[in-house]
Amino acid sequence: MLSAVSSRVGSRVNFLYPSRGYRNVLRRINGEIIDKGTGPNGPFLTVQETTGQIRSLSTKKIVNNLR
């Protein structure tokens, strides 16, 4: 897997992200990047998960693997 922040559109990602975007509980995000951009709160990724759900995620909050 590539680093989520430096990945290209269409590449597969696998990383941890806070549940609900702000909690100390992490959930695994596994899917494909379908869009990247910069919004008013900084850079973001739009990821289509393997379950088919599409999520927009702030790259500031991405937690790399804990190993």
Secondary structure, 3 states (H helix, E strand, C coil): CCCCCCCCCCCEEEEEEEHHHCCCCEEEEEEEEEEEEEECCEEEEEEEECCCCEEEEEHHHCECCCC
